[in-house]
Amino acid sequence: MSRPDRYAEPVGTSTQIATLQVADIELPPEMERLRDLAYDLWWSWSPQATRLFTWIDPDHWRRYHNPIQLLINVEPHHWNRLLGDPEFRRTYESVIHSLDAYRARPRWFDQHLGAMPGPIGYFSMEFGIHESLGVYSGGLGILAGDHCKAASDLGVPLVGVGLMYRSGYFRQTVDADGFQQHIYPDYDFARLPVLPVEAPGGGVLTVPVDLPGRVVQAAVWKAQVGKVPVLMLDTDIPLNDPADRPITGVLYVRGREMRLCQEIVLGVGGVRALRALGIYPAVWHMNEGHVAFLGLERAREKVSRGDGLTEAIQQSALNTVFTTHTPVPAGNETFDRELVKKYLGPWTQEVGADAEAALSLGAEGGTFNLTVLAIRLSSSVNGVSKLHGKVSSAMWRHLWPEAPESPVGYITNGVHTESWIGPEMRALYAHHLDPDWEHHLLDPDLWTRAGAIPDSALWAAHRSQKERLIRFVRERVRVQSARHGRSPDELREVEALLDPRALTIGFARRFATYKRAVLVLSDLDRLRKLLNDTARPLQMIFAGKAHPADRLGQNFIRQLFDLAQGEFKGKLVFIEDYDMEVGRMMVQGCDVWLNTPRRPQEASGTSGQKCPINGGINCSILDGWWVEGYRGDNGWAIGEENLASTPEEQDATDALSLYKILEEETVPLFFQKDADGLRRKWIAMMKASIASCVPQFSAHRMVRDYAQQSYLPAAGRRQHPAE
């Protein structure tokens, strides 16, 4: 790739990124737009579109949730039957009309903020767009996916940049002894909803990345997320040495040097991919420190045009913004200085820098810290909740000796509502609030009117989603039990697993130690009384993965699994292979969402933000977003805001608070019914949860905040109209 030696006019709309077809999909002429639909992940938040795919092949869709895989496998004669069904054809035409209308409709950004001189380049190590595209592990990636979806809805001009992992994150199984097993799939990209990007001269676009002693080539793929393209780099191509092809193999690979290679490929290769496509962002958004090397590549470009290195770094930072996602020291990526020195060699030679001077950009406590590098290469830094902004300011205050007291601001995370709402609740809002409620997500008056929804209608919608969750759990447990060699009689017993009438508490997230998944197991005698109360039945559903290197997190899973198979069988369930599908089912069906991080180590914790739209209620430590969301009538706050003197004391105090809330408030309230059999007071709390949380913690609010508070100011700081 020829490196830019001049500025070009900014471009970057999705239609300007040409792609190549690779999947062997044969469609009848009348259904040709199905290809367009399948490659636009807009379908992932369109119930009408997913209904259409289900209609084509229910079994295949239920198994894979992947329209490309589905369409590849449709036999030609199958189309004859579908084409002969007038209702199917009407549904097809309606879905295509909805897709076209979505693409053409006026957008908030154009109506209120006007045009930008270029798009936002949004770099992230992972993107959780849908379970069919396994390039995510947890909250960071799902947040990035929701960010892209909301940007598409609002018309914020954004281009995502990430990595296309051949094996993604590991698939989890739990063996019969409760040990987590790690399975790494080998994805066939031709069967995923992504397409290779076409180079200007033809063929697949590749970009070079300089590593010590060689140049690695990265092919560029594109996932289309509504109006937002997400570009992903892939080193597993024949142009590369076999030793370099696995660089983009596994998300969050354990090997430190391989991880560093990934982050250099993403940062440097991502900038070069945008340049090769003629895309010159007005703003560069670094979503976590993993992507910080993009700042070094932009500085290199400026030096190649004649700027001094100091000036190049300063100028590059002007229109770069950085979002930090963790107050946990281990979550801030660090590397050995000598290793980084080795990999910065090509860069220091090109910019004429001393190696030690280059290392000083990320120097922190004797290591090279990517969070520090990102801070020094950006003009503004934000945390992802109000409390997290304060914590991050305290953590990194020393990097701004002349700055005000709180140098790190905050933009609280939100979730893409349409991606997480269940079908019954969606229909309920359309009937009782507004047929187009999706276009008024941030209208507090609309959600206040949720209080007028008939109690019986709200409870029926939530109960229906809860029953679907239970059916889903039973099927997952049946498959797992069969793999463990359970008898036919034991497999039949699974059909009675969980009770729709019971208070159902959910916990699903990464099993990082600070999230304290087993806090509720602290006093088994008290938990035993809660779970074994036949008059007021309580049941708990857990899901989550522990990183392969996290032995303590894996031990938490084993503890839960052992109890689920033993003493608490039928009352406590652990669902293996946590992914977006599992998360979606759980937030749609649980009555209560449990969140027990060790304060203040949860930056935001967006899983709990997905429950209120489905009628769920949060029971959480006052950490992350819940500090802003809790108001007394819309859920429960575990523990106090003041911290204990030791982590052990904090855990004990929080466990006591959790048990007291469950015993004295949550369980009694759930089983308190009026003469007509309805849980009026519980439903009142559901309505308060909906009204207070849905508009405030929507990704639409989040992306609007980024546009107004971060993107537009950064675009105005640029020194050149297109860089």
C-alpha positions in Angstrom: 0.0 0.0 0.0 1.3 3.4 -0.9 1.4 5.6 2.2 -0.3 9.0 2.0 1.9 11.9 1.3 -0.9 14.5 1.1 -4.3 15.1 2.6 -7.3 13.8 0.6 -10.9 14.9 0.7 -12.7 13.1 3.5 -15.1 10.3 2.5 -16.5 7.4 4.4 -20.1 6.5 3.8 -20.8 2.8 3.8 -21.8 2.7 0.1 -18.3 3.7 -0.8 -16.7 0.6 0.6 -16.8 -1.9 -2.2 -16.9 -5.6 -1.3 -16.5 -9.0 -3.0 -18.9 -11.9 -2.8 -17.5 -15.1 -1.4 -20.6 -17.1 -0.2 -22.2 -19.6 -2.6 -25.7 -18.3 -2.3 -28.2 -19.1 -5.0 -31.5 -17.2 -4.8 -34.5 -17.0 -7.1 -34.8 -13.6 -8.8 -37.9 -12.8 -6.7 -35.8 -13.2 -3.5 -32.6 -11.5 -4.7 -32.8 -8.8 -2.0 -32.3 -11.5 0.7 -28.6 -11.3 0.0 -28.6 -7.6 0.8 -30.6 -8.2 3.9 -28.4 -11.1 5.2 -25.3 -8.9 4.9 -26.8 -6.0 6.8 -26.8 -6.8 10.5 -29.8 -4.5 10.8 -31.7 -7.7 10.7 -30.3 -8.6 14.2 -32.6 -5.9 15.8 -35.5 -6.4 13.4 -38.0 -9.0 14.7 -39.7 -9.0 11.3 -36.5 -9.8 9.6 -35.6 -12.7 12.0 -39.2 -14.0 11.5 -38.5 -14.1 7.8 -35.3 -16.1 8.2 -37.1 -18.4 10.6 -39.8 -19.0 8.0 -37.2 -20.1 5.4 -35.8 -22.8 7.6 -36.9 -22.9 11.3 -34.5 -25.7 12.4 -31.5 -24.2 10.7 -32.3 -20.7 12.1 -32.8 -22.0 15.6 -29.4 -23.8 15.4 -27.2 -21.1 13.9 -29.0 -17.7 14.0 -26.9 -17.0 10.9 -28.6 -15.9 7.7 -25.6 -16.6 5.5 -25.2 -20.1 6.7 -29.0 -20.5 6.3 -29.1 -19.2 2.7 -26.1 -21.3 1.6 -27.9 -24.4 2.6 -31.4 -23.8 1.2 -32.1 -26.4 -1.5 -33.5 -25.0 -4.8 -36.7 -26.9 -4.6 -37.4 -25.4 -1.1 -37.8 -22.0 -2.8 -40.6 -23.3 -4.9 -42.7 -24.0 -1.8 -41.9 -20.7 -0.3 -42.6 -18.7 -3.4 -46.0 -20.4 -3.6 -46.9 -19.0 -0.2 -48.5 -15.5 -0.6 -48.0 -14.7 3.1 -44.3 -15.5 2.9 -43.9 -13.2 -0.2 -45.8 -10.4 1.5 -43.6 -10.8 4.6 -40.5 -10.7 2.3 -41.7 -7.5 0.6 -42.5 -5.9 3.9 -39.1 -6.7 5.4 -37.3 -5.3 2.3 -39.5 -2.2 2.5 -38.6 -1.7 6.2 -34.9 -2.1 5.4 -35.1 0.5 2.7 -37.1 2.8 4.8 -34.6 2.5 7.7 -31.7 3.4 5.4 -33.6 6.4 3.9 -35.3 7.9 7.0 -34.1 11.3 8.4 -31.6 11.0 11.1 -31.1 12.9 14.4 -27.5 13.9 13.6 -28.3 15.6 10.3 -31.4 17.3 11.8 -29.7 18.7 14.9 -25.9 18.7 14.5 -25.4 19.0 10.7 -22.6 17.5 8.6 -19.2 16.6 9.9 -16.1 16.9 7.7 -15.5 13.2 8.0 -16.6 10.2 9.9 -15.6 9.0 13.4 -13.1 6.2 13.3 -14.2 4.0 16.1 -11.5 1.5 17.1 -12.2 -1.4 19.4 -10.5 -4.8 20.2 -13.9 -6.5 20.0 -17.4 -5.9 18.6 -20.4 -7.7 20.0 -23.0 -7.2 17.2 -24.7 -10.6 17.2 -23.9 -14.1 18.3 -23.5 -15.2 14.7 -20.3 -13.1 14.5 -18.1 -14.3 17.4 -15.6 -11.5 17.6 -16.4 -10.5 21.1 -16.0 -11.8 24.7 -18.1 -9.6 27.0 -19.2 -6.1 28.0 -16.6 -4.1 26.1 -17.4 -5.7 22.8 -21.2 -5.7 23.3 -21.0 -2.0 24.3 -19.0 -1.4 21.0 -21.7 -3.2 19.0 -24.5 -1.3 20.7 -22.5 1.9 20.0 -22.4 1.1 16.3 -26.2 0.3 16.2 -27.2 3.5 18.0 -24.9 5.5 15.7 -26.6 3.9 12.7 -30.1 4.7 14.2 -29.1 8.3 14.9 -27.1 8.9 11.7 -23.8 9.6 13.4 -21.2 9.1 10.7 -19.1 6.3 12.2 -16.7 3.6 10.8 -15.8 0.8 13.2 -12.3 -0.8 13.1 -11.4 -4.1 14.7 -9.9 -7.5 14.1 -11.4 -10.5 12.4 -10.5 -13.4 14.7 -10.3 -16.9 13.0 -11.3 -18.5 16.3 -12.9 -15.6 18.1 -13.3 -16.0 21.8 -13.5 -19.5 23.2 -16.7 -21.5 23.3 -17.3 -22.8 26.8 -18.4 -26.3 28.0 -18.5 -27.5 31.5 -17.6 -31.1 32.0 -19.3 -33.6 34.3 -17.0 -32.6 37.2 -17.7 -28.9 36.8 -14.5 -27.9 35.1 -14.7 -25.2 32.4 -13.4 -26.5 29.1 -12.2 -24.2 26.3 -13.1 -24.9 22.7 -11.8 -22.6 19.9 -13.8 -22.8 16.7 -12.3 -22.4 13.2 -14.6 -20.0 11.6 -15.3 -20.1 7.8 -15.6 -16.4 7.1 -17.5 -17.2 3.9 -20.3 -18.4 6.0 -20.5 -15.4 8.3 -22.3 -12.0 7.7 -19.1 -10.3 6.6 -17.6 -9.6 3.2 -14.0 -9.0 2.1 -13.3 -5.4 1.1 -12.3 -4.9 -2.5 -9.0 -3.1 -3.2 -9.2 0.0 -5.5 -7.3 -2.0 -8.1 -9.3 -5.2 -7.6 -9.0 -8.2 -5.4 -9.1 -8.3 -1.6 -7.8 -5.2 0.1 -4.7 -5.9 2.2 -2.6 -3.4 4.2 1.0 -3.8 5.5 2.0 -3.6 9.1 5.6 -3.3 10.0 6.8 -5.8 12.7 10.5 -6.4 13.6 12.3 -7.9 10.6 9.2 -8.3 8.4 6.0 -6.8 7.1 2.7 -8.6 7.9 -0.2 -8.2 5.5 -3.8 -7.9 6.9 -6.8 -8.5 4.7 -9.8 -6.3 5.4 -13.3 -7.6 6.0 -16.5 -5.5 6.4 -19.6 -6.1 8.6 -22.4 -3.8 7.8 -24.3 -2.6 10.9 -27.2 -0.7 9.5 -25.6 2.5 8.1 -22.3 1.8 10.0 -19.5 -0.2 8.4 -17.2 -2.1 10.7 -13.8 -3.0 9.1 -11.9 -6.0 10.6 -8.4 -7.0 9.9 -7.3 -10.6 9.2 -3.7 -11.8 9.1 -4.6 -15.5 8.4 -3.9 -15.2 4.7 -1.3 -17.0 2.4 0.7 -13.7 2.0 2.0 -14.1 5.5 4.5 -16.4 7.0 2.8 -19.3 8.9 4.2 -17.9 12.1 2.4 -14.6 11.6 -0.9 -15.9 10.3 -2.3 -16.7 13.8 -1.9 -13.1 15.0 -5.6 -12.5 14.5 -6.5 -16.1 15.6 -7.8 -15.8 19.2 -9.4 -12.8 21.0 -7.4 -11.9 24.1 -4.8 -14.5 23.4 -2.8 -15.4 26.5 0.7 -15.0 25.1 1.9 -11.5 25.8 4.0 -11.0 22.7 1.2 -12.3 20.5 -1.2 -10.0 22.2 1.1 -7.0 21.5 1.2 -8.1 17.9 -2.6 -8.0 17.7 -2.8 -4.6 19.2 -0.2 -3.2 16.7 -2.0 -4.8 13.8 -5.2 -3.2 15.0 -3.9 0.2 15.6 -1.4 0.6 12.7 -3.3 -1.6 10.2 -6.6 0.0 11.1 -5.3 3.5 10.2 -3.8 2.2 7.0 -7.0 0.4 6.0 -9.0 3.6 6.3 -6.4 5.5 4.3 -6.4 2.8 1.6 -10.2 3.4 1.3 -9.9 7.1 1.1 -11.5 7.5 4.6 -10.1 10.4 6.6 -11.9 10.5 10.0 -12.7 13.9 11.5 -12.4 12.2 14.9 -10.5 9.1 16.1 -12.2 7.3 19.0 -10.1 4.8 21.0 -12.4 2.4 22.8 -10.0 1.2 25.5 -6.2 1.2 25.5 -5.9 -1.9 23.3 -6.1 0.3 20.2 -3.6 3.0 21.3 -1.1 2.2 18.6 -3.3 4.1 16.1 -1.9 7.3 17.7 1.6 6.3 16.9 0.7 5.5 13.3 -1.0 8.9 12.9 2.1 10.6 14.3 4.3 8.6 11.9 2.2 9.9 9.0 2.7 13.5 10.0 6.5 13.0 10.5 6.6 11.6 7.0 5.1 14.9 5.7 7.7 17.0 7.5 6.3 17.6 11.0 8.6 17.2 14.0 7.7 14.2 16.2 6.6 16.3 19.2 4.4 18.4 17.0 3.1 15.3 15.2 2.0 13.7 18.5 0.4 16.9 19.7 -1.5 17.5 16.4 -2.7 13.9 16.3 -4.0 14.1 19.8 -6.2 17.1 19.0 -8.9 15.1 17.3 -8.4 11.9 19.2 -10.7 10.9 22.1 -10.2 8.0 24.5 -12.7 6.0 26.5 -11.3 4.0 29.4 -13.4 1.1 30.6 -11.8 -0.3 33.7 -10.8 0.9 37.2 -9.2 -2.5 37.8 -5.4 -2.2 37.5 -5.2 -5.7 35.9 -7.6 -4.4 33.2 -5.2 -1.8 32.0 -3.0 -3.5 29.4 0.8 -3.5 30.3 3.8 -5.0 28.7 7.5 -5.5 29.4 9.5 -2.5 28.3 12.1 -4.5 26.4 9.4 -6.4 24.5 7.8 -3.1 23.5 11.2 -1.6 22.6 11.7 -4.5 20.2 8.3 -3.9 18.5 8.6 -0.1 18.4 11.9 -0.5 16.4 10.4 0.1 13.0 8.4 3.1 14.2 11.4 4.8 16.0 13.5 4.4 12.9 10.9 6.0 10.7 10.2 9.0 13.0 13.8 9.4 14.1 13.0 8.9 17.7 15.2 7.6 20.5 13.9 4.2 21.8 13.7 5.4 25.4 11.8 8.5 24.4 9.3 6.4 22.5 8.9 4.1 25.6 8.3 7.1 27.8 5.0 7.7 26.0 3.6 4.7 27.8 5.8 4.6 30.8 4.1 3.7 34.1 5.7 2.0 37.1 8.4 0.3 35.1 6.1 -1.1 32.4 4.6 0.1 29.2 1.0 0.8 29.8 -1.5 1.2 26.9 -3.9 3.2 29.0 -1.2 5.7 29.7 -0.2 5.7 26.0 -3.8 6.3 25.0 -4.2 9.2 27.5 -1.0 10.8 26.2 -2.2 10.5 22.6 -5.6 11.9 23.0 -7.2 15.3 23.8 -10.0 14.1 26.0 -10.6 11.1 28.2 -13.8 9.8 29.6 -15.0 7.0 31.9 -18.2 5.1 31.4 -20.2 6.2 34.4 -20.1 9.2 36.8 -18.4 7.2 39.6 -16.0 5.6 37.1 -15.0 9.1 35.9 -14.1 10.1 39.5 -12.2 6.8 40.1 -10.2 7.2 36.8 -9.4 10.8 37.6 -7.9 9.6 40.9 -6.0 6.7 39.2 -4.4 8.8 36.5 -4.3 12.3 38.1 -0.5 12.3 38.0 -0.6 12.3 34.2 -2.1 15.8 34.3 0.0 17.8 36.8 -1.5 21.1 35.6 -5.1 20.0 34.9 -8.2 20.6 37.1 -9.1 18.2 39.9 -11.1 15.8 37.7 -9.3 15.4 34.4 -11.3 12.3 33.3 -14.8 13.1 32.4 -17.6 10.6 31.9 -20.3 9.5 29.5 -22.4 6.8 31.1 -22.9 3.7 29.0 -26.2 2.7 27.6 -27.7 -0.3 25.7 -29.3 -0.6 22.3 -32.8 -1.1 23.4 -34.2 -2.8 20.3 -31.4 -5.5 20.5 -32.4 -6.6 24.0 -36.1 -6.2 24.3 -38.3 -9.3 24.1 -41.2 -9.6 21.7 -44.0 -9.5 24.2 -42.7 -6.4 25.8 -42.2 -4.8 22.4 -45.8 -5.5 21.5 -47.0 -4.2 24.9 -45.3 -0.8 24.4 -46.6 -0.6 20.8 -50.2 -1.1 22.1 -50.2 0.9 25.2 -47.6 3.6 24.7 -47.0 4.4 21.0 -46.9 2.2 17.9 -43.6 3.9 17.1 -42.1 3.9 20.6 -38.7 2.9 19.2 -38.4 6.4 17.7 -39.0 8.1 21.1 -36.6 6.2 23.3 -35.3 9.3 25.0 -38.7 10.9 25.7 -39.2 10.6 29.5 -42.9 11.5 29.2 -43.5 8.4 27.1 -41.9 6.1 29.6 -43.6 7.8 32.5 -46.8 6.6 30.8 -45.7 3.1 31.5 -47.3 3.6 34.8 -50.7 3.6 33.1 -50.2 0.2 31.5 -52.7 -2.3 33.0 -50.9 -4.3 35.6 -52.3 -7.6 34.2 -51.0 -6.8 30.7 -47.5 -5.9 31.9 -47.3 -9.0 34.1 -48.6 -11.3 31.3 -46.0 -9.9 28.9 -43.2 -10.4 31.3 -44.5 -13.8 32.4 -44.5 -15.0 28.8 -40.9 -14.0 28.3 -40.0 -15.7 31.6 -41.6 -18.9 30.4 -39.6 -18.7 27.2 -36.4 -18.3 29.2 -37.3 -21.4 31.2 -37.9 -23.5 28.1 -34.6 -22.2 26.7 -32.8 -23.2 30.0 -34.3 -26.7 30.0 -33.1 -27.3 26.4 -29.6 -26.2 27.2 -29.4 -28.3 30.4 -30.8 -31.3 28.5 -28.1 -31.1 25.9 -25.4 -30.6 28.5 -26.8 -33.5 30.6 -26.9 -35.8 27.6 -23.2 -35.0 26.9 -22.4 -35.9 30.5 -24.0 -39.3 30.0 -27.2 -38.8 32.1 -29.9 -41.5 31.8 -33.1 -41.1 29.7 -35.1 -40.8 32.9 -32.8 -38.0 34.2 -33.1 -36.3 30.8 -36.9 -36.5 31.1 -36.7 -34.9 34.5 -35.2 -31.8 33.0 -38.7 -31.0 31.6 -39.7 -30.0 35.1 -36.6 -27.9 35.7 -37.4 -24.4 37.1 -40.8 -23.1 38.0 -42.5 -20.2 36.1 -44.2 -19.2 39.4 -40.9 -18.8 41.3 -39.0 -15.6 41.8 -36.3 -15.9 39.2 -32.9 -14.1 39.8 -30.4 -13.9 37.0 -26.6 -13.4 37.0 -24.8 -13.4 33.7 -21.4 -11.8 32.9 -17.7 -12.5 32.8 -16.6 -14.4 35.9 -13.8 -11.9 36.7 -12.9 -12.2 40.3 -14.0 -8.6 41.3 -17.5 -9.3 40.0 -18.0 -11.8 42.9 -20.3 -14.2 41.1 -20.4 -16.4 44.3 -21.1 -13.7 46.8 -24.6 -15.1 47.2 -22.9 -18.4 48.3 -21.2 -16.7 51.3 -23.7 -18.2 53.8 -25.1 -21.4 52.5 -27.5 -21.8 55.5 -29.2 -18.5 54.7 -29.3 -19.3 50.9 -30.6 -22.8 51.7 -33.6 -21.3 53.5 -34.3 -19.0 50.6 -34.1 -21.7 47.9 -36.0 -24.4 49.9 -39.0 -22.2 50.9 -41.8 -24.1 49.1 -44.3 -21.3 50.1 -42.2 -18.6 48.4 -40.1 -20.5 45.8 -36.9 -18.8 44.7 -34.6 -20.0 41.8 -31.3 -18.6 40.4 -29.9 -18.8 36.9 -26.1 -18.2 36.4 -24.1 -17.9 33.2 -20.6 -16.6 32.4 -17.1 -17.4 31.2 -13.9 -17.2 33.1 -10.8 -16.3 31.1 -8.7 -19.4 30.4 -5.9 -17.9 32.6 -8.3 -17.0 35.5 -8.2 -20.1 37.7 -10.2 -18.5 40.5 -13.0 -17.5 38.2 -13.1 -21.1 36.9 -13.3 -22.3 40.4 -16.4 -20.1 41.0 -18.0 -21.8 38.0 -17.2 -25.2 39.5 -18.8 -24.2 42.9 -22.0 -23.1 41.2 -22.1 -26.2 39.0 -21.5 -28.6 41.9 -24.4 -27.0 43.8 -26.6 -27.0 40.7 -26.0 -30.8 40.3 -26.2 -31.5 44.0 -28.0 -29.8 46.9 -29.6 -27.1 44.9 -30.6 -29.2 41.9 -33.7 -27.7 40.3 -33.3 -24.4 42.2 -29.9 -23.2 40.9 -28.8 -23.6 37.2 -25.5 -22.8 35.5 -25.9 -22.3 31.7 -22.7 -23.0 29.8 -21.3 -21.1 26.8 -22.5 -17.6 27.7 -23.0 -15.5 24.6 -25.3 -12.8 23.3 -28.1 -15.2 22.8 -27.9 -16.5 26.4 -27.6 -12.9 27.7 -30.6 -11.8 25.6 -32.8 -14.6 26.9 -31.9 -14.0 30.5 -32.4 -10.2 30.6 -35.8 -10.8 28.9 -37.0 -13.4 31.3 -35.5 -12.8 34.8 -37.5 -11.1 37.5 -34.5 -9.7 39.2 -31.0 -9.0 37.9 -28.2 -9.5 40.5 -25.0 -7.5 40.2 -22.4 -7.9 43.0 -19.1 -6.3 42.0 -16.6 -5.1 44.6 -17.1 -1.4 44.6 -15.7 0.7 42.9 -14.3 -1.8 40.4 -17.3 -2.0 38.1 -16.8 0.8 35.5 -20.4 0.6 34.3 -21.9 -2.9 34.1 -24.4 -2.6 31.3 -26.1 -6.0 31.7 -28.4 -4.6 34.3 -29.4 -1.8 31.9 -31.0 -4.4 29.6 -33.5 -5.7 32.2 -35.8 -2.7 32.9 -37.1 -2.6 29.3 -38.2 -6.2 29.9 -39.8 -5.5 33.2 -36.9 -6.7 35.2 -35.7 -5.1 38.5 -32.1 -4.6 39.5 -30.6 -5.7 42.8 -27.1 -4.3 42.7 -24.1 -3.0 44.5 -24.0 0.8 44.3 -21.3 0.8 41.6 -21.1 1.7 37.9 -24.3 2.9 36.3 -26.5 1.9 39.3 -25.2 4.8 41.3 -27.0 7.0 38.8 -29.9 4.7 38.2 -31.0 3.8 41.7 -33.7 6.0 43.2 -35.3 3.8 45.9 -38.5 2.8 44.3 -37.0 1.1 41.2 -34.8 -1.7 42.7 -32.5 -2.5 45.5 -29.0 -1.2 46.5 -26.8 -3.7 48.1 -24.4 -2.4 50.8 -23.2 1.1 51.4 -21.3 3.6 49.3 -18.5 3.8 52.0 -15.8 1.1 51.6 -14.6 -1.3 54.3 -11.0 -1.3 55.3 -10.2 -4.7 53.6 -11.7 -6.6 50.6 -12.6 -9.5 53.0 -14.5 -7.1 55.3 -16.2 -5.6 52.3 -17.3 -9.0 51.0 -18.7 -9.9 54.3 -20.6 -6.7 54.7 -22.1 -6.8 51.2 -23.1 -10.5 51.6 -25.0 -9.6 54.8 -26.7 -6.7 53.0 -27.6 -9.0 50.1 -29.2 -11.7 52.3 -31.1 -9.1 54.3 -32.6 -7.5 51.1 -33.6 -10.9 49.7 -35.1 -12.1 53.0 -36.9 -9.0 54.1 -37.7 -7.1 50.9 -37.3 -8.8 47.6 -38.9 -12.2 48.3 -41.8 -10.9 50.5 -42.6 -8.2 47.9 -42.7 -10.7 45.0 -45.1 -13.0 46.8 -47.4 -10.2 48.1 -50.6 -10.4 46.1 -53.8 -8.5 46.1 -57.2 -10.1 46.2 -57.3 -10.4 42.4 -54.0 -12.4 42.5 -51.8 -9.7 41.1 -48.5 -8.6 42.6 -49.5 -4.9 42.6 -46.6 -3.5 44.6 -44.1 -5.6 42.6 -45.6 -4.4 39.3 -45.4 -0.8 40.6 -41.6 -1.3 41.1 -41.4 -2.8 37.5 -43.1 0.3 36.2 -40.7 2.6 38.2 -37.8 0.6 36.8 -39.0 1.1 33.2 -39.8 4.8 33.6 -36.5 5.7 35.3 -34.0 3.5 33.5 -35.1 3.0 29.9 -34.6 6.5 28.5 -31.6 7.4 30.7 -29.6 4.3 29.9 -30.3 4.0 26.2 -27.4 3.8 23.8 -29.2 6.5 21.9 -28.6 8.9 24.8 -25.0 7.6 25.1 -24.1 8.2 21.5 -25.8 11.6 21.5 -23.6 12.5 24.4 -20.5 11.3 22.6 -21.5 13.3 19.5 -22.2 16.5 21.4 -19.6 16.3 24.2 -16.8 14.5 22.5 -16.9 14.2 18.7 -17.9 17.7 17.7 -15.4 19.4 20.0 -12.6 17.1 18.8 -13.5 17.7 15.2 -13.2 21.4 15.9 -9.7 21.0 17.3 -8.3 19.6 14.0 -5.6 21.7 12.4 -6.3 20.5 8.9 -9.7 19.9 7.2 -9.0 16.3 6.4 -6.7 14.2 8.6 
